[in-house]
């Protein structure tokens, strides 16, 4: 929570590929000892971007935008 720019600062591309490959192969991934904040944030961002369907559909986003305005 204290990290500035958590989703703006990307981690090493090789590190992200390595972590993604381990997850895809079903291996255990120890993010506490083998990951850093930027790697974990980048991996989460990549996962969400690669989902076939958005987490929040357009209809929900439109309603949320109206509520915030």
C-alpha positions in Angstrom: 0.0 0.0 0.0 3.0 2.3 0.5 4.3 1.7 -3.1 4.1 4.7 -5.4 3.2 4.0 -9.0 2.4 0.3 -8.4 0.6 -0.3 -11.7 2.6 2.3 -13.7 6.0 0.9 -13.1 6.5 -2.4 -14.9 8.7 -5.2 -13.8 11.3 -7.1 -15.9 9.6 -8.6 -18.9 11.7 -11.8 -18.4 10.6 -12.0 -14.8 6.9 -11.6 -15.7 7.3 -14.3 -18.5 8.9 -16.7 -16.0 6.2 -16.2 -13.4 3.4 -16.5 -15.9 4.9 -19.7 -17.3 5.2 -21.2 -13.9 1.5 -20.4 -13.2 0.4 -21.8 -16.6 2.3 -25.0 -15.9 0.6 -25.4 -12.5 3.8 -24.9 -10.5 3.8 -23.3 -7.1 4.9 -19.7 -7.2 6.3 -18.2 -4.1 5.7 -14.5 -4.6 6.8 -13.6 -1.1 10.4 -14.8 -1.7 10.7 -14.8 -5.5 8.6 -11.8 -6.5 8.7 -8.1 -5.9 5.8 -5.6 -5.7 6.3 -4.5 -9.4 6.4 -8.1 -10.6 3.3 -9.1 -8.8 1.4 -6.0 -10.0 2.5 -6.5 -13.6 1.5 -10.1 -13.4 -2.0 -9.2 -12.1 -2.4 -6.5 -14.8 -1.3 -9.0 -17.5 -3.8 -11.6 -16.2 -6.7 -9.1 -16.2 -5.8 -7.9 -19.7 -5.7 -11.4 -21.1 -9.1 -12.4 -19.7 -11.5 -13.3 -22.5 -14.3 -11.4 -20.9 -13.9 -8.1 -18.9 -14.3 -8.3 -15.1 -16.7 -5.5 -15.3 -18.9 -5.6 -18.4 -19.5 -2.4 -20.4 -23.1 -2.1 -19.0 -21.8 -2.0 -15.5 -19.0 0.4 -16.3 -21.5 2.8 -17.9 -23.7 2.7 -14.8 -20.7 3.3 -12.5 -19.5 6.3 -14.6 -23.0 7.8 -14.4 -23.0 7.3 -10.6 -19.6 9.0 -10.2 -20.6 12.0 -12.3 
